Amino acid sequence: MIECIKYIPVNKGHCLGYANLYVSTWDLEIFSVGLYQKEGKRWVSFPSRLYEKNGEKKSLPYLRFRSPDTYARFIKEARRVIEEKAELMGNKLDLLNSDASVQQEIPF
């Protein structure tokens, strides 16, 4: 079971916020899990180390699942609990309005 023990809203660029998660079956806390959104899509990202290679900025996550299926299931559940915590705190995570790159067409 995954629990979101803390959510910090950011709402800057593509970053909606950061969360601290607790995985009870492993007695493990994961800090600074990012919740991002771009072009109507939302995803969760593990904390990572930024580096530069050939002039391009990249990131390398500190955690990695060996099984893509396990990773997908974990990320799906992590996103669900983070979104739930954000909503409980009064942070409405509206897909259109919280993404600065998406602009609504004015009807007149």
Secondary structure by P-SEA (a helix, b strand, c coil): cccccbbbbbccccccccbbbbbcccccccccbbbbbcccccccccbbbbbccccbbbbbbccccccaaaaaaaaaaaaaaaaaaaaaaccccccccccccbbbbccc
